[in-house]
C-alpha cells in the first residue's frame, strides 16, 4: 500500500513530537503519497498557535502532503460513514474525503489516524488502518 490519507491527529502527533512519534513516522514513511484535506492545515495551524509554535516550522511538513479538494458535496460519503459509527464533524470530514478519493478501491488506501472511533469507522468502511 503506497498511498495514505492522513488525519490531523496523526500529523500533529508527529509534528509536536508526542509519545510514539517514531512508530508513527515509520508508518507514514511507508507511503509514497500522502493525501489529506485542507482541514488538516487549518487544525494544525490553530494547534501551533495554541501551543506557541512558530507557524513557519509547519511549512516543510505541510508541503509534503497532497490536498484533497472535492469539487462537490461529500454528503453521500458522510452519510455512508455515519451508518457505521458516530463521528465528530472534523473526523467525519476526514473520513468522507478519504472515501471520495478512494472510490471503490478502499483497500488500496491506508487511513492514518490516532482517534479510536475514527479508526474503527475507517476499518469498517474497508480502509487499512495501520
Secondary structure, DSSP 8 states (H G I E B T S, - for coil): --EEEE-HHHHHHHHTT-TTHHHHHHHHHT-SEEEEEHHHHHHHHHHHHHHT--THHHHHHHHTSEEE--SS--HHHHHHHHTS----HHHHHHHHHHHHHHTT-GGGEEEE-S-HHHHHHHHHTT-B--
